[in-house]
């Protein structure tokens, strides 16, 4: 009986110790902000999944970010296409369609809020509310660059935003491995990132759209 009592006490103590070691949400938020507010450029391989009902579309390629406000998504599979933001406009180009769709960044606040962490200096609590932290892997599991340790979840600040929730999967270095966007139309958008490179020089030409002569241009919304 005495041994059993000591065993139970030991398990209770271990449980309390593990709970005490859990970081506060605000500490993780500050660590993520500190990491990304100090970066100037980012690049990674990505897999994008869009799910609506029973249908899922999977695409992949490479992405580049340069602060402030520039990004380039090069889709390689299943078809080549390009999404580019140059700080003033966002462009969507599909070579097969021989057409560019252009939109002023002032008219596209929702996706900018979603990727604010990677596009410029950000205060997450100004972008999201009801932030909470969920442990993905147990403390005793070894740290790996591509293993998520935490999931930081937040809700849209306003009902006017197209998304309802954003979830960030983070590793032990507070690096974003996955962004999950739960949208108001019931769809789910996921971005999985691998092989991040930070603060490496990027060619300015990456953020200038170059298309063949004869390509049609369509403006969406006020320019």
N, C-alpha and C positions, 0 to 999 in steps of 0.2 A: 504493500500500500504506500509506504514511504517513497519507494522508487517511482511508483506511478505518479505520486504527487509532485515529485521533483521534475519528472518528465513533462507533465502538464504545465508546471510553472515555467520550465525552460522554453516550451513552445510559445507560451503567452508572452514571455520576455522577447523572444525572437520576433514575434509578430509586431510587438510594440516598437522594437528597434527598426524594423523595416519600414513601418509607417512613419517613424520619426525621420527616416532618411529620405522620404519622398520630398522632392522639391516643391516649393510653393508655385502656383500658377504664375504669379507676377514675376518670380525669379526666372522661370523658363522664358516668359515673354521678353524680359529684358535681355536675356542671353541671346535669343534669336535676333532681336533688334540690333544688339551690339555687333553680332557677327555680320549681318547683312548691311548695316549702315556703314560699315567700314570697307565694303567691297565696292570696286568701281566697275569691274567687268566679270561676267560669268558665262560659262558655256558648258553644255552637257548633251549627252544622248537622251532622248525621251521616247516614251511610249504613251500615246494618248488613247483613252477609251471613252467613248460616248455611248451611254445606255439610256434607252427610252422603252419602257415596257420590256418585251422579250427580245428586243433588237439591240445588238451591241456592234459598234463600229470601232475597229482598232487600227490606229495609224502610228507611224514611227518616223524618226528623223533626228535632226540635231538642232539645238536652239542656242542662241547667243543673246546676252543682255549687256547693254552698256548704259550706265547712268549718266545723265537723267533721261528716262523715258524712251530709250531705244531698245528694240528687240527684233530678232529675226528667227522665225521658225521655218526650217527647211524640211519639208515632208518628203520622204523617200519612198515610203510604202503605205498603202498599196498603189498610190499614184503620186507623181511629183507635183508639188504645189508649194507656194510660198506665202507666208503671212509676215508682214514687215511693218514696224512702227518706227518712224524717223524723228519722233519728238513733236511733230505737228500733225501728221496724218498717219492713218493705218491703211495698209494696202493688202489686198488678197488677190493673188495671181495664180491661175491654173493654166500652164502652157497649152494643154490640150484644148482649152476653150478659147485661147488667144484673146483673153480679156482680163482687165484689171478693174477691181472694185475698190474705190477709195472713199474713206470716211474721215472727217475731222476728229481728232482725239477728244475735242471738247464735247463731241456727241457720243462718246463711247466710255462713260465713266464706270460702268459695271465691271468690265474685264480689267480695267486699270486698277480698280480697288482690289480685285482678286490677286493681281500680280504686283501690287504696290511694293511688297517686300523685296522684289527682285528688280524693280525699276527705279527706285529712288529711296531717299530717307523716309522712314515710316514709323508711326506710332500705332501699333496694332489695335490699341484700345480706342483709337479714333476711327478705325475702319470696321472693327467687329465688336460685338457686345457678348455678354454671358460667356466669357472665355473659361474653358475648363481643360484639365489635363488628364489624359488616360494613359496608363502604362500599357505598352504593347508587348514587351518582353520582360521577363523577370530579371532582377538585379544580378543574380548569380550567372546568367548567361553572358558569355564573352562579348565584348564590344567589337563590332565590325563596321566598316564604313558604310556598307549597304544594308545594315540591319537597323530597322527603326526601333528606338527605345521608347519614344513618347509619341502621343498623338495630341496635338493642340487643336481644340475645336472652338469655333466661334460662330455667332449668328449675325445676320445682316443688321446693320444699324437702322435701316429704314425699310418700310414696306415697298418703297419705290424701287429698291434694288432688285435686279432680276434673280439673284441667288438668295437662298434661305440660309444656308450654312456653308462654311469652309472648314475643312479638316486638313491639318498639316502633319505629316509623318516626319519625325525628327530622329536623327541618330544621336549618339552620345556627345558629338561635337556641335549639336544643335544645327545641323545642316538639313535642309529640306530634301527629303527623298521622294515625297509624293504630295500632291495637292489634290484634294477631292472637293468638288464643287457640287452641292445639292441645289438644284434650281427649282424655281417656283412652278414650272410646268411639269414637274415630276421627273425630269431627266437628271442624269448623273454624269458629270465630266471628271475624269481622272487623268492626272499627268504624273507619270513615274519618271524619275530622273536617275541617271547613272553616269559615273565618271565625270563628276564636276571638276572644272578648272576655274580657279578664282584669280582675279587681278592679273591676268595675262593680256599682253597687248593684242588688240583686235584691229583689223584693217577697217578704216572708216567707210570703205566701199561696201562693206557688209550691210550697212544701213542706208544705202542709196539704191532705189529700185531701178534696175536696168532690164528692159524688155525689148523684144525684136520690133523693128518698124512694122507698122500696120496693126499693132495690138490695139484693141478697142478699150476706151476708158469710160467707166461709169462712176459718177459721183452719187454717193448714198447720203441723203440728209444734207443740211446746210453745210457749205464749205467755208 
